Amino acid sequence: MPYENIIVETRGQVGLITLNRPKALNALCAALIKELGQALDAFEADGEIGAVVLTGSEKAFAAGADIKEMQSKTYMDAYLADFITNGWERITTCRKPIIAAVAGYALGGGCEVSMMCDFILAADNAKFGQPEITIGTIPGAGGTQRLTRAVGKAKAMEMCLTGRMMDAAEAERAGLVSRVIPAADLLDEALKVADRIASMSRPVVMLAKESVNAAFETTLTQGIKFERRLFHSTFACEDQKEGMAAFAEKRSPVFKNR
Ligand SMILES: CC(C)=CC(=O)SCCNC(=O)CCNC(=O)[C@H](O)C(C)(C)COP(=O)(O)OP(=O)(O)OC[C@H]1O[C@@H](n2cnc3c(N)ncnc32)[C@H](O)[C@@H]1OP(=O)(O)O
């Protein structure tokens, strides 16, 4: 499938999507979002792929939704097209793990897309922010919600009300990113982490992802019950038998993704 705004590759069992609008700092125009959804559909359907890495350039993961494209939208345009929900949330419905490998700017919709992924690996030059307030609007792709859950009210409120950016070190301290990596090593490290995930049992990885995500939608008691049910269900997987047998026999497991 020809893509104009992203580059789509496979690296073994890992799907790699690179946002590719360098002249606009990977601003997230509608065409890019549509292509991103198509690429995720393809990776989701590909039985060889066990994890996905989403990245941008060294200067920008993405500098937000495309301001020039949306500046003249009316309320009715936005409402009728369900602007932002439409297409963007495909990332959150992907059942395979997606790692955001973020270098440079992750602003507005760029920050929001990174937070829709399962976790963020940040280059040491990464900058996260929700600067929508500076252009007369507010985050519309989950920024006020996901950022608040990730870093707490004080930092999220300050960032959304002032547009202040957070650098990689602060983002790591605040729990927004899982790790900070030298920019030159970011992609290799993200691919290595994705490859490790892809080497695990695919259904069990999906169960783990589903269970962690449930923590954001439920009470602790309900969440623990849900986890227990999923945990029990792993005992119906051939891969649980193989994984535990391999441990007992001091050998590497050979998962069949069953
Ligand atoms: C999801 C929702 C609901 C909302 C949003 O995401 S709103 C957008 C939030 N993001 C922003 O407000 C950031 C806008 N960009 C910037 O502030 C700056 O570009 C920068 C700080 C990220 C980088 O500044 P720098 O001086 O290094 O680069 P520029 O000359 O400003 O940009 C280069 C080139 O890219 C175009 N650009 C950058 N960001 C966007 C964007 N979000 N939408 C459209 N175009 C963007 C910028 O206009 C310039 O292109 P031209 O030289 O052709 O104008």
The ligand as an SDF file (V2000), in Angstrom:
LIG
                    3D

 54 56  0  0  0  0  0  0  0  0999 V2000
   -4.7530   17.4120   18.7300 C   0  0  0  0  0  0  0  0  0  0  0  0
   -5.3050   18.7680   18.9280 C   0  0  0  0  0  0  0  0  0  0  0  0
   -6.7140   18.8320   19.2250 C   0  0  0  0  0  0  0  0  0  0  0  0
   -4.6180   19.9070   18.8430 C   0  0  0  0  0  0  0  0  0  0  0  0
   -3.2400   20.1380   18.5370 C   0  0  0  0  0  0  0  0  0  0  0  0
   -2.3880   19.2920   18.4680 O   0  0  0  0  0  0  0  0  0  0  0  0
   -2.9090   21.7740   18.2670 S   0  0  0  0  0  0  0  0  0  0  0  0
   -1.1940   21.8130   17.8680 C   0  0  0  0  0  0  0  0  0  0  0  0
   -0.3460   21.8250   19.0820 C   0  0  0  0  0  0  0  0  0  0  0  0
    1.0300   22.0560   18.7060 N   0  0  0  0  0  0  0  0  0  0  0  0
    1.5800   23.2560   18.6710 C   0  0  0  0  0  0  0  0  0  0  0  0
    0.9720   24.2730   18.9880 O   0  0  0  0  0  0  0  0  0  0  0  0
    3.0450   23.3160   18.2400 C   0  0  0  0  0  0  0  0  0  0  0  0
    3.1710   24.1520   16.9730 C   0  0  0  0  0  0  0  0  0  0  0  0
    4.5520   24.2300   16.5640 N   0  0  0  0  0  0  0  0  0  0  0  0
    5.4660   24.9900   17.1890 C   0  0  0  0  0  0  0  0  0  0  0  0
    5.2210   25.6350   18.1750 O   0  0  0  0  0  0  0  0  0  0  0  0
    6.8290   25.0450   16.5780 C   0  0  0  0  0  0  0  0  0  0  0  0
    6.7480   24.5810   15.2570 O   0  0  0  0  0  0  0  0  0  0  0  0
    7.8790   24.1830   17.3350 C   0  0  0  0  0  0  0  0  0  0  0  0
    8.1640   24.8010   18.7210 C   0  0  0  0  0  0  0  0  0  0  0  0
    7.4130   22.7530   17.5170 C   0  0  0  0  0  0  0  0  0  0  0  0
    9.2140   24.1660   16.5170 C   0  0  0  0  0  0  0  0  0  0  0  0
    9.6290   25.4800   16.2270 O   0  0  0  0  0  0  0  0  0  0  0  0
   10.7160   25.7200   15.0780 P   0  0  0  0  0  0  0  0  0  0  0  0
   10.9920   27.1790   15.0720 O   0  0  0  0  0  0  0  0  0  0  0  0
   11.8710   24.7870   15.2640 O   0  0  0  0  0  0  0  0  0  0  0  0
   10.0150   25.2520   13.7380 O   0  0  0  0  0  0  0  0  0  0  0  0
    8.8700   26.0260   12.9040 P   0  0  0  0  0  0  0  0  0  0  0  0
    9.5160   26.9170   11.9160 O   0  0  0  0  0  0  0  0  0  0  0  0
    7.8770   26.6100   13.8220 O   0  0  0  0  0  0  0  0  0  0  0  0
    8.1680   24.7780   12.1920 O   0  0  0  0  0  0  0  0  0  0  0  0
    8.7170   24.1720   11.0070 C   0  0  0  0  0  0  0  0  0  0  0  0
    7.5560   23.9610   10.0430 C   0  0  0  0  0  0  0  0  0  0  0  0
    6.6310   23.0700   10.6380 O   0  0  0  0  0  0  0  0  0  0  0  0
    5.3330   23.6630   10.6520 C   0  0  0  0  0  0  0  0  0  0  0  0
    4.5950   23.2020   11.8180 N   0  0  0  0  0  0  0  0  0  0  0  0
    5.0600   22.9930   13.0540 C   0  0  0  0  0  0  0  0  0  0  0  0
    4.0900   22.5670   13.8490 N   0  0  0  0  0  0  0  0  0  0  0  0
    2.9740   22.4930   13.1130 C   0  0  0  0  0  0  0  0  0  0  0  0
    1.6270   22.1240   13.3810 C   0  0  0  0  0  0  0  0  0  0  0  0
    1.2420   21.6670   14.5870 N   0  0  0  0  0  0  0  0  0  0  0  0
    0.7480   22.1990   12.3760 N   0  0  0  0  0  0  0  0  0  0  0  0
    1.1040   22.6050   11.1570 C   0  0  0  0  0  0  0  0  0  0  0  0
    2.3780   22.9670   10.8220 N   0  0  0  0  0  0  0  0  0  0  0  0
    3.2810   22.9120   11.7980 C   0  0  0  0  0  0  0  0  0  0  0  0
    5.6120   25.1570   10.7090 C   0  0  0  0  0  0  0  0  0  0  0  0
    4.5000   25.8850   10.2910 O   0  0  0  0  0  0  0  0  0  0  0  0
    6.7930   25.2560    9.7660 C   0  0  0  0  0  0  0  0  0  0  0  0
    6.3600   25.1730    8.4290 O   0  0  0  0  0  0  0  0  0  0  0  0
    6.3810   26.4740    7.4600 P   0  0  0  0  0  0  0  0  0  0  0  0
    7.7880   26.9870    7.5310 O   0  0  0  0  0  0  0  0  0  0  0  0
    5.9800   25.9350    6.1280 O   0  0  0  0  0  0  0  0  0  0  0  0
    5.3750   27.4030    8.0440 O   0  0  0  0  0  0  0  0  0  0  0  0
  1  2  1  0
  2  3  1  0
  2  4  2  0
  4  5  1  0
  5  6  2  0
  5  7  1  0
  7  8  1  0
  8  9  1  0
  9 10  1  0
 10 11  1  0
 11 12  2  0
 11 13  1  0
 13 14  1  0
 14 15  1  0
 15 16  1  0
 16 17  2  0
 16 18  1  0
 18 19  1  0
 18 20  1  0
 20 21  1  0
 20 22  1  0
 20 23  1  0
 23 24  1  0
 24 25  1  0
 25 26  2  0
 25 27  1  0
 25 28  1  0
 28 29  1  0
 29 30  2  0
 29 31  1  0
 29 32  1  0
 32 33  1  0
 33 34  1  0
 34 35  1  0
 34 49  1  0
 35 36  1  0
 36 37  1  0
 36 47  1  0
 37 38  1  0
 37 46  1  0
 38 39  2  0
 39 40  1  0
 40 41  1  0
 40 46  2  0
 41 42  1  0
 41 43  2  0
 43 44  1  0
 44 45  2  0
 45 46  1  0
 47 48  1  0
 47 49  1  0
 49 50  1  0
 50 51  1  0
 51 52  2  0
 51 53  1  0
 51 54  1  0
M  END
$$$$
